[in-house]
Amino acid sequence: MSEGLSPALLGGLSGLLGDGGVITGDRASAYERGYRYGAGRALAVLRPASIEATAAAVRFAARHGLRLVPQGANTGLVGASTPSPGGDQLVLSLERLRRIETLNVADRTATVQAGVRLSALNGAAAASGLWLPIDLGADPTIGGMVGTNTGGTRQLRYGGMRRRVLGLEALLADGTLVSDMRGLRKDNSGVDLKQLFVGTGGSLGIVTRAIVELAPVLRRTATALVAPTDITAIPALLQALEGRVGPLLTAFEGLSREALAAALKHNPGLASPFAPDILPPYVVLVELGATEADRDVEEVLVGLLAELSDGPAPLVADARVGAPERIWDLRHAISDSLRREGHVIAFDVSVIRSRLPAFRAVVVEELARAFPMLRVCDFGHWGDGGLHLNLVWPAPQADLEDTERRVRERVYAVVEAHGGSFSAEHGLGPVNLNVYRRYTPAPNRQLSACIKALLDPHSRLGAVDFA
Ligand SMILES: Cc1cc2nc3c(=O)[nH]c(=O)nc-3n(C[C@H](O)[C@H](O)[C@H](O)COP(=O)(O)OP(=O)(O)OC[C@H]3O[C@@H](n4cnc5c(N)ncnc54)[C@H](O)[C@@H]3O)c2cc1C
């Protein structure tokens, strides 16, 4: 029996949710710890098997003043999908709502329940030559993707989750179901209520179903690691590629030498396309993708890179076209490899994309001056101005917590000075709430908190109240 929840409440919930619907004790631990951040204690974990049962559980929680934190695949990176350490929240796992209700090929849409995994949807849509074109190194649920407005490596071409949501159904804290499941691409008939639930991490409502817009699958892709003539040339390289091939450009990811070196060191099965031991200081993963099976995008890419290496002001110093999956494996191996190098202080920041080189130069210089032990091992979605500014602290140190706090203060101050965001794509949660309070203008916070108070007056949903 869980601590803190009376036998009567536990019995009431079990009666509503049936077999496997309520988990307590040791079996709850997988739901209490996030992929990387967030560890708490749940009053109990609720796993409703239908939308009706989810609504009944939410109404039960409201009646009894119980707090809920929605959870999908629990791959979020800001600690917002796990219960608080105080043990005063129920985890509401949507993992059993995994029905793909319809796949509408003519409209290029899918109607899915919140717990459907991205891989399951893409597996089902592949037979119709379609996919949900949001690409990342995790396998989240649709509800979690709505909650965090997932971006990923192909946001440059396809946009993030916000752009993909054509219909949504969500439960408010009191159990009221708000629904717009018409799936319209055009509708300017009032406040677009769907948007309230995108990127707000389950703090305004619990997504139960969504209609998402799919895209034709890419039948041909070509991928290269490109060393620019200088890091400051990267925005011009992006502009040149966009100018010449437009929507054929599907990814533009920056990778520092330190990040690449860590991926290579800890993954002996991966190989550098560059000469052994000579990694350029910074490279860009460039991908072209075409929906036509007979479009030779590799020929286009090779020609483009040759053109951009030439002339009086070349932008490309070196470039290697390679097997796409091998290059993507390198990219996706970085995060976990860095954790094997030492203590990682991770940032998910953004500035307007043309400002990235200047922002990075300032931050690298400031950190080198103040914290010479830190290794900057950044990588990220340069095409969207996003940077995973991951810093590795190699040696154990007693006052690491205090050092980390000072490092964070300094980095966020530079982000602010460059007009950037402290959370480019991972959202808001206990991990970065203090930064939100510091850097979000008071009127913006007040309005957000008013919306929260209107929809959830007793602050029972999710991990943040936006105050
Ligand atoms: C290796 C790795 C790589 C990643 N790469 C990227 C990346 O490139 N781009 C990117 O944007 N993110 C990335 N992420 C972060 C993460 O995968 C995304 O944020 C993802 O969308 C979270 O989905 P989830 O189902 O795991 O949600 P969870 O982690 O379970 O929850 C995330 C948030 O959404 C809320 N939530 C969950 N379900 C619902 C629901 N049904 N209704 C309302 N709210 C809900 C939770 O309360 C929480 O606030 C990565 C994570 C990992 C581990």
The ligand as a Tripos MOL2 file, in Angstrom:
@<TRIPOS>MOLECULE
LIG
   53    58     1     0     0
SMALL
NO_CHARGES

@<TRIPOS>ATOM
      1 C1         17.9220   10.6860  -25.9660 C.3       1 LIG1
      2 C2         16.8990   11.7910  -25.9910 C.ar      1 LIG1
      3 C3         16.8770   12.6580  -27.0680 C.ar      1 LIG1
      4 C4         15.9340   13.6860  -27.1030 C.ar      1 LIG1
      5 N1         15.9440   14.5420  -28.1680 N.ar      1 LIG1
      6 C5         15.0360   15.5310  -28.2280 C.ar      1 LIG1
      7 C6         15.0090   16.4210  -29.3510 C.ar      1 LIG1
      8 O1         15.8260   16.3300  -30.2650 O.2       1 LIG1
      9 N2         14.0560   17.3690  -29.3690 N.ar      1 LIG1
     10 C7         13.1380   17.5110  -28.3690 C.ar      1 LIG1
     11 O2         12.2910   18.3970  -28.4520 O.2       1 LIG1
     12 N3         13.1500   16.6980  -27.2940 N.ar      1 LIG1
     13 C8         14.0650   15.7210  -27.1930 C.ar      1 LIG1
     14 N4         14.0790   14.8850  -26.1140 N.ar      1 LIG1
     15 C9         13.1290   15.1130  -24.9990 C.3       1 LIG1
     16 C10        11.8650   14.2300  -25.0010 C.3       1 LIG1
     17 O3         12.0450   13.0370  -25.6910 O.3       1 LIG1
     18 C11        10.6670   14.9930  -25.5570 C.3       1 LIG1
     19 O4         10.4040   16.0920  -24.7420 O.3       1 LIG1
     20 C12         9.4010   14.1230  -25.6720 C.3       1 LIG1
     21 O5          8.4570   14.7790  -26.4430 O.3       1 LIG1
     22 C13         8.7620   13.7520  -24.3520 C.3       1 LIG1
     23 O6          7.7010   12.8170  -24.5930 O.3       1 LIG1
     24 P1          7.3120   11.6960  -23.5170 P.3       1 LIG1
     25 O7          6.1850   10.8950  -24.0340 O.co2     1 LIG1
     26 O8          8.5070   10.9590  -23.0800 O.co2     1 LIG1
     27 O9          6.7660   12.6300  -22.3490 O.3       1 LIG1
     28 P2          7.1030   12.6110  -20.8000 P.3       1 LIG1
     29 O10         8.5610   12.7100  -20.5900 O.co2     1 LIG1
     30 O11         6.4170   11.4910  -20.1530 O.co2     1 LIG1
     31 O12         6.4280   13.9920  -20.3700 O.3       1 LIG1
     32 C14         6.9470   15.2170  -20.8260 C.3       1 LIG1
     33 C15         6.0060   16.3570  -20.3950 C.3       1 LIG1
     34 O13         4.7590   16.2200  -21.0540 O.3       1 LIG1
     35 C16         3.7190   16.0140  -20.0880 C.3       1 LIG1
     36 N5          2.8100   15.0020  -20.6370 N.ar      1 LIG1
     37 C17         3.0630   13.7010  -20.9220 C.ar      1 LIG1
     38 N6          1.9620   13.1250  -21.4370 N.ar      1 LIG1
     39 C18         1.0100   14.0940  -21.4660 C.ar      1 LIG1
     40 C19        -0.3480   14.1220  -21.8700 C.ar      1 LIG1
     41 N7         -0.9720   13.0440  -22.3550 N.pl3     1 LIG1
     42 N8         -1.0190   15.2790  -21.7420 N.ar      1 LIG1
     43 C20        -0.4430   16.3930  -21.2510 C.ar      1 LIG1
     44 N9          0.8380   16.4120  -20.8550 N.ar      1 LIG1
     45 C21         1.5440   15.2840  -20.9650 C.ar      1 LIG1
     46 C22         4.4170   15.5690  -18.8120 C.3       1 LIG1
     47 O14         3.6650   15.9030  -17.6570 O.3       1 LIG1
     48 C23         5.6970   16.3640  -18.9040 C.3       1 LIG1
     49 O15         5.4890   17.6880  -18.5070 O.3       1 LIG1
     50 C24        15.0130   13.8460  -26.0430 C.ar      1 LIG1
     51 C25        15.0440   12.9660  -24.9640 C.ar      1 LIG1
     52 C26        15.9740   11.9500  -24.9300 C.ar      1 LIG1
     53 C27        15.9620   11.0200  -23.7550 C.3       1 LIG1
@<TRIPOS>BOND
     1     1     2 1
     2     2     3 ar
     3     2    52 ar
     4     3     4 ar
     5     4     5 ar
     6     4    50 ar
     7     5     6 ar
     8     6     7 ar
     9     6    13 1
    10     7     8 2
    11     7     9 ar
    12     9    10 ar
    13    10    11 2
    14    10    12 ar
    15    12    13 ar
    16    13    14 ar
    17    14    15 1
    18    14    50 ar
    19    15    16 1
    20    16    17 1
    21    16    18 1
    22    18    19 1
    23    18    20 1
    24    20    21 1
    25    20    22 1
    26    22    23 1
    27    23    24 1
    28    24    25 2
    29    24    26 1
    30    24    27 1
    31    27    28 1
    32    28    29 2
    33    28    30 1
    34    28    31 1
    35    31    32 1
    36    32    33 1
    37    33    34 1
    38    33    48 1
    39    34    35 1
    40    35    36 1
    41    35    46 1
    42    36    37 ar
    43    36    45 ar
    44    37    38 ar
    45    38    39 ar
    46    39    40 ar
    47    39    45 ar
    48    40    41 1
    49    40    42 ar
    50    42    43 ar
    51    43    44 ar
    52    44    45 ar
    53    46    47 1
    54    46    48 1
    55    48    49 1
    56    50    51 ar
    57    51    52 ar
    58    52    53 1
@<TRIPOS>SUBSTRUCTURE
     1 LIG1         1 GROUP 0 **** ****
